[in-house]
Amino acid sequence: MKLLLERVKKGIVDLTSLKFNTIVEVSMDDETHTHRVLCELVERKAIPDSMDLLGVYEIHADDSGFIQTFKRVSMRKRGDAVSASEY
């Protein structure tokens, strides 16, 4: 799992050229038989940091951690409170 997540992190940064923030969720997508990874990337850096804009990305990767598909599913300010149901 650790290698898979490292490859996903590197892959999404390479594809988007955005700074990686954090992994929010990891699960298996039974329909596509891929790993579903939700992560946050910094879309726009701001001062103070609490005003950074974070994009939440849904990534589907194979067992080796190579990205099959990705899409931005939402955006938020770093300082905004988020519940798990919003992802």
FENPEQUI-V750628 format. One record per residue. N is the residue number from 1. RES is the residue in three letters. SS is DSSP state (A for helix, B for strand, O for the rest). Layout:
N,RES,SS / N,RES,SS
This chain:
1,MET,O / 2,LYS,A / 3,LEU,A / 4,LEU,A / 5,LEU,A / 6,GLU,A / 7,ARG,A / 8,VAL,A / 9,LYS,A / 10,LYS,A / 11,GLY,A / 12,ILE,A / 13,VAL,A / 14,ASP,A / 15,LEU,A / 16,THR,A / 17,SER,O / 18,LEU,O / 19,LYS,B / 20,PHE,B / 21,ASN,B / 22,THR,B / 23,ILE,B / 24,VAL,B / 25,GLU,B / 26,VAL,B / 27,SER,B / 28,MET,B / 29,ASP,B / 30,ASP,O / 31,GLU,O / 32,THR,O / 33,HIS,O / 34,THR,B / 35,HIS,B / 36,ARG,B / 37,VAL,B / 38,LEU,B / 39,CYS,B / 40,GLU,B / 41,LEU,B / 42,VAL,B / 43,GLU,B / 44,ARG,B / 45,LYS,O / 46,ALA,O / 47,ILE,O / 48,PRO,O / 49,ASP,A / 50,SER,A / 51,MET,A / 52,ASP,O / 53,LEU,B / 54,LEU,B / 55,GLY,B / 56,VAL,B / 57,TYR,B / 58,GLU,B / 59,ILE,B / 60,HIS,B / 61,ALA,B / 62,ASP,O / 63,ASP,O / 64,SER,O / 65,GLY,O / 66,PHE,O / 67,ILE,B / 68,GLN,B / 69,THR,B / 70,PHE,B / 71,LYS,B / 72,ARG,B / 73,VAL,B / 74,SER,B / 75,MET,B / 76,ARG,B / 77,LYS,B / 78,ARG,O / 79,GLY,O / 80,ASP,O / 81,ALA,O / 82,VAL,O / 83,SER,O / 84,ALA,A / 85,SER,A / 86,GLU,A / 87,TYR,O
